[in-house]
Amino acid sequence: MFKRLLILLMKLAVNALALLVVDSLFDNIWLDNPRATLFAAVALALVNTFVRPLVAVLTLPFNVLTLGLFTLVVNAAMLKLVSWLIPAFHVEGFWTAVGGALVLSFVSALLNVFLKPESKHARG
């Protein structure tokens, strides 16, 4: 139980750090205050957990036709959805959302690699 909570908190921290990186890289993406970062990270986690899989299934034909590139559009839409849900998180423009989603995915993946807890199977 404690380990699951710790993993959840770590994933939220990774989302928050990735949002801060995106905020610093893009002029048209910004957070009004530190509390907005936390709320946006939680909203992004919830949207990616519940909404994104449904949208991914519904857009599967487009994803197949574009050889997976439509995933960038889905990720940008999820980022715009979070900016709509959290008034203190702003994303202006579709292409800014695409770039922000791309950087957000890259930074999150990079942070998850470095912060990933050691697996039981990794021990020899």
Chimera marker file (.cmm) of the C-alpha trace (Angstrom):
<marker_set name="trace">
<marker id="1" x="0.000" y="0.000" z="0.000" r="1" g="1" b="0" radius="0.5"/>
<marker id="2" x="2.738" y="2.454" z="0.994" r="1" g="1" b="0" radius="0.5"/>
<marker id="3" x="4.776" y="1.549" z="-2.093" r="1" g="1" b="0" radius="0.5"/>
<marker id="4" x="1.814" y="2.287" z="-4.412" r="1" g="1" b="0" radius="0.5"/>
<marker id="5" x="1.268" y="5.653" z="-2.758" r="1" g="1" b="0" radius="0.5"/>
<marker id="6" x="4.951" y="6.466" z="-3.103" r="1" g="1" b="0" radius="0.5"/>
<marker id="7" x="4.897" y="5.538" z="-6.809" r="1" g="1" b="0" radius="0.5"/>
<marker id="8" x="1.797" y="7.686" z="-7.342" r="1" g="1" b="0" radius="0.5"/>
<marker id="9" x="3.414" y="10.670" z="-5.625" r="1" g="1" b="0" radius="0.5"/>
<marker id="10" x="6.581" y="10.175" z="-7.653" r="1" g="1" b="0" radius="0.5"/>
<marker id="11" x="4.591" y="10.122" z="-10.907" r="1" g="1" b="0" radius="0.5"/>
<marker id="12" x="2.793" y="13.306" z="-9.896" r="1" g="1" b="0" radius="0.5"/>
<marker id="13" x="6.143" y="14.925" z="-9.116" r="1" g="1" b="0" radius="0.5"/>
<marker id="14" x="7.467" y="13.849" z="-12.524" r="1" g="1" b="0" radius="0.5"/>
<marker id="15" x="4.378" y="15.349" z="-14.200" r="1" g="1" b="0" radius="0.5"/>
<marker id="16" x="4.822" y="18.582" z="-12.242" r="1" g="1" b="0" radius="0.5"/>
<marker id="17" x="8.519" y="18.825" z="-13.147" r="1" g="1" b="0" radius="0.5"/>
<marker id="18" x="7.747" y="18.141" z="-16.788" r="1" g="1" b="0" radius="0.5"/>
<marker id="19" x="5.092" y="20.867" z="-16.732" r="1" g="1" b="0" radius="0.5"/>
<marker id="20" x="7.636" y="23.299" z="-15.287" r="1" g="1" b="0" radius="0.5"/>
<marker id="21" x="10.066" y="22.445" z="-18.089" r="1" g="1" b="0" radius="0.5"/>
<marker id="22" x="7.356" y="22.996" z="-20.708" r="1" g="1" b="0" radius="0.5"/>
<marker id="23" x="6.416" y="26.265" z="-18.986" r="1" g="1" b="0" radius="0.5"/>
<marker id="24" x="10.002" y="27.492" z="-19.221" r="1" g="1" b="0" radius="0.5"/>
<marker id="25" x="10.468" y="26.441" z="-22.873" r="1" g="1" b="0" radius="0.5"/>
<marker id="26" x="7.273" y="27.819" z="-24.439" r="1" g="1" b="0" radius="0.5"/>
<marker id="27" x="6.081" y="31.418" z="-24.282" r="1" g="1" b="0" radius="0.5"/>
<marker id="28" x="2.476" y="30.428" z="-25.031" r="1" g="1" b="0" radius="0.5"/>
<marker id="29" x="2.283" y="27.867" z="-22.229" r="1" g="1" b="0" radius="0.5"/>
<marker id="30" x="2.345" y="29.172" z="-18.690" r="1" g="1" b="0" radius="0.5"/>
<marker id="31" x="1.229" y="28.447" z="-15.155" r="1" g="1" b="0" radius="0.5"/>
<marker id="32" x="-0.108" y="31.291" z="-13.011" r="1" g="1" b="0" radius="0.5"/>
<marker id="33" x="1.231" y="30.026" z="-9.674" r="1" g="1" b="0" radius="0.5"/>
<marker id="34" x="2.907" y="27.005" z="-8.042" r="1" g="1" b="0" radius="0.5"/>
<marker id="35" x="-0.449" y="25.626" z="-6.927" r="1" g="1" b="0" radius="0.5"/>
<marker id="36" x="-1.548" y="25.585" z="-10.566" r="1" g="1" b="0" radius="0.5"/>
<marker id="37" x="1.403" y="23.306" z="-11.319" r="1" g="1" b="0" radius="0.5"/>
<marker id="38" x="0.182" y="20.770" z="-8.773" r="1" g="1" b="0" radius="0.5"/>
<marker id="39" x="-3.425" y="20.931" z="-9.974" r="1" g="1" b="0" radius="0.5"/>
<marker id="40" x="-2.367" y="20.686" z="-13.619" r="1" g="1" b="0" radius="0.5"/>
<marker id="41" x="-0.165" y="17.664" z="-12.828" r="1" g="1" b="0" radius="0.5"/>
<marker id="42" x="-3.053" y="15.918" z="-11.081" r="1" g="1" b="0" radius="0.5"/>
<marker id="43" x="-5.473" y="16.804" z="-13.886" r="1" g="1" b="0" radius="0.5"/>
<marker id="44" x="-2.986" y="15.617" z="-16.507" r="1" g="1" b="0" radius="0.5"/>
<marker id="45" x="-2.578" y="12.309" z="-14.697" r="1" g="1" b="0" radius="0.5"/>
<marker id="46" x="-6.353" y="11.840" z="-14.473" r="1" g="1" b="0" radius="0.5"/>
<marker id="47" x="-6.929" y="12.816" z="-18.108" r="1" g="1" b="0" radius="0.5"/>
<marker id="48" x="-4.145" y="10.496" z="-19.282" r="1" g="1" b="0" radius="0.5"/>
<marker id="49" x="-5.566" y="7.670" z="-17.178" r="1" g="1" b="0" radius="0.5"/>
<marker id="50" x="-9.248" y="7.941" z="-18.036" r="1" g="1" b="0" radius="0.5"/>
<marker id="51" x="-9.835" y="10.079" z="-21.150" r="1" g="1" b="0" radius="0.5"/>
<marker id="52" x="-6.777" y="9.415" z="-23.310" r="1" g="1" b="0" radius="0.5"/>
<marker id="53" x="-7.335" y="5.637" z="-23.697" r="1" g="1" b="0" radius="0.5"/>
<marker id="54" x="-10.894" y="6.231" z="-24.912" r="1" g="1" b="0" radius="0.5"/>
<marker id="55" x="-9.750" y="8.894" z="-27.380" r="1" g="1" b="0" radius="0.5"/>
<marker id="56" x="-6.903" y="6.641" z="-28.534" r="1" g="1" b="0" radius="0.5"/>
<marker id="57" x="-9.348" y="3.823" z="-29.320" r="1" g="1" b="0" radius="0.5"/>
<marker id="58" x="-11.756" y="6.157" z="-31.112" r="1" g="1" b="0" radius="0.5"/>
<marker id="59" x="-8.956" y="7.628" z="-33.247" r="1" g="1" b="0" radius="0.5"/>
<marker id="60" x="-7.268" y="4.311" z="-33.975" r="1" g="1" b="0" radius="0.5"/>
<marker id="61" x="-8.027" y="4.401" z="-37.736" r="1" g="1" b="0" radius="0.5"/>
<marker id="62" x="-6.358" y="7.828" z="-38.046" r="1" g="1" b="0" radius="0.5"/>
<marker id="63" x="-3.427" y="6.578" z="-36.016" r="1" g="1" b="0" radius="0.5"/>
<marker id="64" x="-2.991" y="3.578" z="-38.300" r="1" g="1" b="0" radius="0.5"/>
<marker id="65" x="-3.246" y="5.736" z="-41.437" r="1" g="1" b="0" radius="0.5"/>
<marker id="66" x="-0.630" y="8.192" z="-40.149" r="1" g="1" b="0" radius="0.5"/>
<marker id="67" x="1.653" y="5.453" z="-38.817" r="1" g="1" b="0" radius="0.5"/>
<marker id="68" x="1.236" y="6.670" z="-35.248" r="1" g="1" b="0" radius="0.5"/>
<marker id="69" x="1.799" y="10.383" z="-35.845" r="1" g="1" b="0" radius="0.5"/>
<marker id="70" x="-1.804" y="11.157" z="-34.925" r="1" g="1" b="0" radius="0.5"/>
<marker id="71" x="-0.796" y="10.329" z="-31.347" r="1" g="1" b="0" radius="0.5"/>
<marker id="72" x="0.811" y="13.787" z="-31.237" r="1" g="1" b="0" radius="0.5"/>
<marker id="73" x="-2.579" y="15.326" z="-31.999" r="1" g="1" b="0" radius="0.5"/>
<marker id="74" x="-4.216" y="13.230" z="-29.249" r="1" g="1" b="0" radius="0.5"/>
<marker id="75" x="-1.523" y="14.275" z="-26.756" r="1" g="1" b="0" radius="0.5"/>
<marker id="76" x="-1.949" y="17.932" z="-27.750" r="1" g="1" b="0" radius="0.5"/>
<marker id="77" x="-5.712" y="17.614" z="-27.292" r="1" g="1" b="0" radius="0.5"/>
<marker id="78" x="-5.190" y="16.172" z="-23.799" r="1" g="1" b="0" radius="0.5"/>
<marker id="79" x="-2.911" y="19.097" z="-22.922" r="1" g="1" b="0" radius="0.5"/>
<marker id="80" x="-5.505" y="21.577" z="-24.213" r="1" g="1" b="0" radius="0.5"/>
<marker id="81" x="-8.192" y="19.749" z="-22.216" r="1" g="1" b="0" radius="0.5"/>
<marker id="82" x="-6.150" y="20.138" z="-19.038" r="1" g="1" b="0" radius="0.5"/>
<marker id="83" x="-5.654" y="23.837" z="-19.782" r="1" g="1" b="0" radius="0.5"/>
<marker id="84" x="-9.420" y="24.149" z="-20.182" r="1" g="1" b="0" radius="0.5"/>
<marker id="85" x="-10.058" y="22.305" z="-16.892" r="1" g="1" b="0" radius="0.5"/>
<marker id="86" x="-7.457" y="24.269" z="-14.883" r="1" g="1" b="0" radius="0.5"/>
<marker id="87" x="-8.000" y="28.029" z="-15.336" r="1" g="1" b="0" radius="0.5"/>
<marker id="88" x="-4.514" y="28.876" z="-14.007" r="1" g="1" b="0" radius="0.5"/>
<marker id="89" x="-2.830" y="26.711" z="-16.694" r="1" g="1" b="0" radius="0.5"/>
<marker id="90" x="-2.733" y="28.278" z="-20.140" r="1" g="1" b="0" radius="0.5"/>
<marker id="91" x="-1.929" y="26.752" z="-23.525" r="1" g="1" b="0" radius="0.5"/>
<marker id="92" x="-2.422" y="29.117" z="-26.464" r="1" g="1" b="0" radius="0.5"/>
<marker id="93" x="-2.565" y="27.628" z="-29.935" r="1" g="1" b="0" radius="0.5"/>
<marker id="94" x="-2.732" y="24.154" z="-31.410" r="1" g="1" b="0" radius="0.5"/>
<marker id="95" x="0.895" y="23.955" z="-32.577" r="1" g="1" b="0" radius="0.5"/>
<marker id="96" x="2.086" y="25.171" z="-29.193" r="1" g="1" b="0" radius="0.5"/>
<marker id="97" x="0.051" y="22.346" z="-27.644" r="1" g="1" b="0" radius="0.5"/>
<marker id="98" x="1.668" y="19.845" z="-30.043" r="1" g="1" b="0" radius="0.5"/>
<marker id="99" x="5.155" y="21.093" z="-29.158" r="1" g="1" b="0" radius="0.5"/>
<marker id="100" x="4.323" y="21.173" z="-25.461" r="1" g="1" b="0" radius="0.5"/>
<marker id="101" x="2.917" y="17.645" z="-25.556" r="1" g="1" b="0" radius="0.5"/>
<marker id="102" x="6.016" y="16.417" z="-27.378" r="1" g="1" b="0" radius="0.5"/>
<marker id="103" x="8.373" y="18.007" z="-24.836" r="1" g="1" b="0" radius="0.5"/>
<marker id="104" x="6.152" y="16.883" z="-21.953" r="1" g="1" b="0" radius="0.5"/>
<marker id="105" x="6.282" y="13.279" z="-23.177" r="1" g="1" b="0" radius="0.5"/>
<marker id="106" x="10.051" y="13.406" z="-23.670" r="1" g="1" b="0" radius="0.5"/>
<marker id="107" x="10.793" y="14.993" z="-20.283" r="1" g="1" b="0" radius="0.5"/>
<marker id="108" x="8.406" y="12.631" z="-18.473" r="1" g="1" b="0" radius="0.5"/>
<marker id="109" x="10.005" y="9.598" z="-20.120" r="1" g="1" b="0" radius="0.5"/>
<marker id="110" x="13.488" y="10.869" z="-19.280" r="1" g="1" b="0" radius="0.5"/>
<marker id="111" x="12.594" y="11.579" z="-15.657" r="1" g="1" b="0" radius="0.5"/>
<marker id="112" x="10.884" y="8.189" z="-15.310" r="1" g="1" b="0" radius="0.5"/>
<marker id="113" x="14.061" y="6.474" z="-16.512" r="1" g="1" b="0" radius="0.5"/>
<marker id="114" x="16.205" y="8.240" z="-13.926" r="1" g="1" b="0" radius="0.5"/>
<marker id="115" x="13.718" y="8.068" z="-11.061" r="1" g="1" b="0" radius="0.5"/>
<marker id="116" x="12.411" y="4.557" z="-11.652" r="1" g="1" b="0" radius="0.5"/>
<marker id="117" x="12.599" y="2.436" z="-8.504" r="1" g="1" b="0" radius="0.5"/>
<marker id="118" x="14.736" y="-0.658" z="-8.752" r="1" g="1" b="0" radius="0.5"/>
<marker id="119" x="12.792" y="-3.708" z="-9.863" r="1" g="1" b="0" radius="0.5"/>
<marker id="120" x="12.815" y="-6.996" z="-7.935" r="1" g="1" b="0" radius="0.5"/>
<marker id="121" x="13.835" y="-8.766" z="-11.151" r="1" g="1" b="0" radius="0.5"/>
<marker id="122" x="16.822" y="-6.466" z="-11.734" r="1" g="1" b="0" radius="0.5"/>
<marker id="123" x="18.716" y="-7.943" z="-8.817" r="1" g="1" b="0" radius="0.5"/>
<marker id="124" x="20.952" y="-10.812" z="-9.760" r="1" g="1" b="0" radius="0.5"/>
<link id1="1" id2="2" r="1" g="1" b="0" radius="0.2"/>
<link id1="2" id2="3" r="1" g="1" b="0" radius="0.2"/>
<link id1="3" id2="4" r="1" g="1" b="0" radius="0.2"/>
<link id1="4" id2="5" r="1" g="1" b="0" radius="0.2"/>
<link id1="5" id2="6" r="1" g="1" b="0" radius="0.2"/>
<link id1="6" id2="7" r="1" g="1" b="0" radius="0.2"/>
<link id1="7" id2="8" r="1" g="1" b="0" radius="0.2"/>
<link id1="8" id2="9" r="1" g="1" b="0" radius="0.2"/>
<link id1="9" id2="10" r="1" g="1" b="0" radius="0.2"/>
<link id1="10" id2="11" r="1" g="1" b="0" radius="0.2"/>
<link id1="11" id2="12" r="1" g="1" b="0" radius="0.2"/>
<link id1="12" id2="13" r="1" g="1" b="0" radius="0.2"/>
<link id1="13" id2="14" r="1" g="1" b="0" radius="0.2"/>
<link id1="14" id2="15" r="1" g="1" b="0" radius="0.2"/>
<link id1="15" id2="16" r="1" g="1" b="0" radius="0.2"/>
<link id1="16" id2="17" r="1" g="1" b="0" radius="0.2"/>
<link id1="17" id2="18" r="1" g="1" b="0" radius="0.2"/>
<link id1="18" id2="19" r="1" g="1" b="0" radius="0.2"/>
<link id1="19" id2="20" r="1" g="1" b="0" radius="0.2"/>
<link id1="20" id2="21" r="1" g="1" b="0" radius="0.2"/>
<link id1="21" id2="22" r="1" g="1" b="0" radius="0.2"/>
<link id1="22" id2="23" r="1" g="1" b="0" radius="0.2"/>
<link id1="23" id2="24" r="1" g="1" b="0" radius="0.2"/>
<link id1="24" id2="25" r="1" g="1" b="0" radius="0.2"/>
<link id1="25" id2="26" r="1" g="1" b="0" radius="0.2"/>
<link id1="26" id2="27" r="1" g="1" b="0" radius="0.2"/>
<link id1="27" id2="28" r="1" g="1" b="0" radius="0.2"/>
<link id1="28" id2="29" r="1" g="1" b="0" radius="0.2"/>
<link id1="29" id2="30" r="1" g="1" b="0" radius="0.2"/>
<link id1="30" id2="31" r="1" g="1" b="0" radius="0.2"/>
<link id1="31" id2="32" r="1" g="1" b="0" radius="0.2"/>
<link id1="32" id2="33" r="1" g="1" b="0" radius="0.2"/>
<link id1="33" id2="34" r="1" g="1" b="0" radius="0.2"/>
<link id1="34" id2="35" r="1" g="1" b="0" radius="0.2"/>
<link id1="35" id2="36" r="1" g="1" b="0" radius="0.2"/>
<link id1="36" id2="37" r="1" g="1" b="0" radius="0.2"/>
<link id1="37" id2="38" r="1" g="1" b="0" radius="0.2"/>
<link id1="38" id2="39" r="1" g="1" b="0" radius="0.2"/>
<link id1="39" id2="40" r="1" g="1" b="0" radius="0.2"/>
<link id1="40" id2="41" r="1" g="1" b="0" radius="0.2"/>
<link id1="41" id2="42" r="1" g="1" b="0" radius="0.2"/>
<link id1="42" id2="43" r="1" g="1" b="0" radius="0.2"/>
<link id1="43" id2="44" r="1" g="1" b="0" radius="0.2"/>
<link id1="44" id2="45" r="1" g="1" b="0" radius="0.2"/>
<link id1="45" id2="46" r="1" g="1" b="0" radius="0.2"/>
<link id1="46" id2="47" r="1" g="1" b="0" radius="0.2"/>
<link id1="47" id2="48" r="1" g="1" b="0" radius="0.2"/>
<link id1="48" id2="49" r="1" g="1" b="0" radius="0.2"/>
<link id1="49" id2="50" r="1" g="1" b="0" radius="0.2"/>
<link id1="50" id2="51" r="1" g="1" b="0" radius="0.2"/>
<link id1="51" id2="52" r="1" g="1" b="0" radius="0.2"/>
<link id1="52" id2="53" r="1" g="1" b="0" radius="0.2"/>
<link id1="53" id2="54" r="1" g="1" b="0" radius="0.2"/>
<link id1="54" id2="55" r="1" g="1" b="0" radius="0.2"/>
<link id1="55" id2="56" r="1" g="1" b="0" radius="0.2"/>
<link id1="56" id2="57" r="1" g="1" b="0" radius="0.2"/>
<link id1="57" id2="58" r="1" g="1" b="0" radius="0.2"/>
<link id1="58" id2="59" r="1" g="1" b="0" radius="0.2"/>
<link id1="59" id2="60" r="1" g="1" b="0" radius="0.2"/>
<link id1="60" id2="61" r="1" g="1" b="0" radius="0.2"/>
<link id1="61" id2="62" r="1" g="1" b="0" radius="0.2"/>
<link id1="62" id2="63" r="1" g="1" b="0" radius="0.2"/>
<link id1="63" id2="64" r="1" g="1" b="0" radius="0.2"/>
<link id1="64" id2="65" r="1" g="1" b="0" radius="0.2"/>
<link id1="65" id2="66" r="1" g="1" b="0" radius="0.2"/>
<link id1="66" id2="67" r="1" g="1" b="0" radius="0.2"/>
<link id1="67" id2="68" r="1" g="1" b="0" radius="0.2"/>
<link id1="68" id2="69" r="1" g="1" b="0" radius="0.2"/>
<link id1="69" id2="70" r="1" g="1" b="0" radius="0.2"/>
<link id1="70" id2="71" r="1" g="1" b="0" radius="0.2"/>
<link id1="71" id2="72" r="1" g="1" b="0" radius="0.2"/>
<link id1="72" id2="73" r="1" g="1" b="0" radius="0.2"/>
<link id1="73" id2="74" r="1" g="1" b="0" radius="0.2"/>
<link id1="74" id2="75" r="1" g="1" b="0" radius="0.2"/>
<link id1="75" id2="76" r="1" g="1" b="0" radius="0.2"/>
<link id1="76" id2="77" r="1" g="1" b="0" radius="0.2"/>
<link id1="77" id2="78" r="1" g="1" b="0" radius="0.2"/>
<link id1="78" id2="79" r="1" g="1" b="0" radius="0.2"/>
<link id1="79" id2="80" r="1" g="1" b="0" radius="0.2"/>
<link id1="80" id2="81" r="1" g="1" b="0" radius="0.2"/>
<link id1="81" id2="82" r="1" g="1" b="0" radius="0.2"/>
<link id1="82" id2="83" r="1" g="1" b="0" radius="0.2"/>
<link id1="83" id2="84" r="1" g="1" b="0" radius="0.2"/>
<link id1="84" id2="85" r="1" g="1" b="0" radius="0.2"/>
<link id1="85" id2="86" r="1" g="1" b="0" radius="0.2"/>
<link id1="86" id2="87" r="1" g="1" b="0" radius="0.2"/>
<link id1="87" id2="88" r="1" g="1" b="0" radius="0.2"/>
<link id1="88" id2="89" r="1" g="1" b="0" radius="0.2"/>
<link id1="89" id2="90" r="1" g="1" b="0" radius="0.2"/>
<link id1="90" id2="91" r="1" g="1" b="0" radius="0.2"/>
<link id1="91" id2="92" r="1" g="1" b="0" radius="0.2"/>
<link id1="92" id2="93" r="1" g="1" b="0" radius="0.2"/>
<link id1="93" id2="94" r="1" g="1" b="0" radius="0.2"/>
<link id1="94" id2="95" r="1" g="1" b="0" radius="0.2"/>
<link id1="95" id2="96" r="1" g="1" b="0" radius="0.2"/>
<link id1="96" id2="97" r="1" g="1" b="0" radius="0.2"/>
<link id1="97" id2="98" r="1" g="1" b="0" radius="0.2"/>
<link id1="98" id2="99" r="1" g="1" b="0" radius="0.2"/>
<link id1="99" id2="100" r="1" g="1" b="0" radius="0.2"/>
<link id1="100" id2="101" r="1" g="1" b="0" radius="0.2"/>
<link id1="101" id2="102" r="1" g="1" b="0" radius="0.2"/>
<link id1="102" id2="103" r="1" g="1" b="0" radius="0.2"/>
<link id1="103" id2="104" r="1" g="1" b="0" radius="0.2"/>
<link id1="104" id2="105" r="1" g="1" b="0" radius="0.2"/>
<link id1="105" id2="106" r="1" g="1" b="0" radius="0.2"/>
<link id1="106" id2="107" r="1" g="1" b="0" radius="0.2"/>
<link id1="107" id2="108" r="1" g="1" b="0" radius="0.2"/>
<link id1="108" id2="109" r="1" g="1" b="0" radius="0.2"/>
<link id1="109" id2="110" r="1" g="1" b="0" radius="0.2"/>
<link id1="110" id2="111" r="1" g="1" b="0" radius="0.2"/>
<link id1="111" id2="112" r="1" g="1" b="0" radius="0.2"/>
<link id1="112" id2="113" r="1" g="1" b="0" radius="0.2"/>
<link id1="113" id2="114" r="1" g="1" b="0" radius="0.2"/>
<link id1="114" id2="115" r="1" g="1" b="0" radius="0.2"/>
<link id1="115" id2="116" r="1" g="1" b="0" radius="0.2"/>
<link id1="116" id2="117" r="1" g="1" b="0" radius="0.2"/>
<link id1="117" id2="118" r="1" g="1" b="0" radius="0.2"/>
<link id1="118" id2="119" r="1" g="1" b="0" radius="0.2"/>
<link id1="119" id2="120" r="1" g="1" b="0" radius="0.2"/>
<link id1="120" id2="121" r="1" g="1" b="0" radius="0.2"/>
<link id1="121" id2="122" r="1" g="1" b="0" radius="0.2"/>
<link id1="122" id2="123" r="1" g="1" b="0" radius="0.2"/>
<link id1="123" id2="124" r="1" g="1" b="0" radius="0.2"/>
</marker_set>
